[in-house]
Amino acid sequence: MKNIQDILKRKTSREAKGVKKYLDEKTISRVFLEAAKAEIKSLEDADIREMNLKEQTLYIKTAHPVVSSELFLRKEQILEEANKIAGTRVIEKIII
């Protein structure tokens, strides 16, 4: 499986050549999940039921209340890490 950082670096190198960098909703969701997994070690893909992005706000539905609580407590750290991985401010707000 390819690492998300490698994929984003490839997109960044294209931007340097004049191609505008654009991250779609699926890519942003994956970046968020990678950042969340780095912060919460026991987090699995199945713990997140749904992620939607609207106007730089990421809406998240989880499978368990415990996961919701952990994400809520650490959402600022996860938000900063996700934007760091993406290389730009793609997420402004997280609503769980």
C-alpha positions, 0 to 999 in steps of 0.5 A: 500500500502506498503511503499518503505522504508519498502520493501528496509529494508527487502531487506537490511536484506536479504543482511546481511544474505549473499544475495546480494542486487540488485535493479531492474529498476522498484524499482529504478524508484519507489524510485526516484518517492518517493523522487521526491514526497517528494520534490515536493508536487504536483507531481503525478504518472501520471506526469511522463510518462516514466523512463528508467535506463541505467548505473546508469543514469535515463532518465525521460519523463514528461507529462508537461513542468512545471513538467520538470522544477520543476524536473530540478530545484530540481534534485540534492536534489531528487538525493540525497534523492533517493540514501538515500532511496535506501541505496546505490548510485543507481543513478549517474545522472538524465536526464530530 
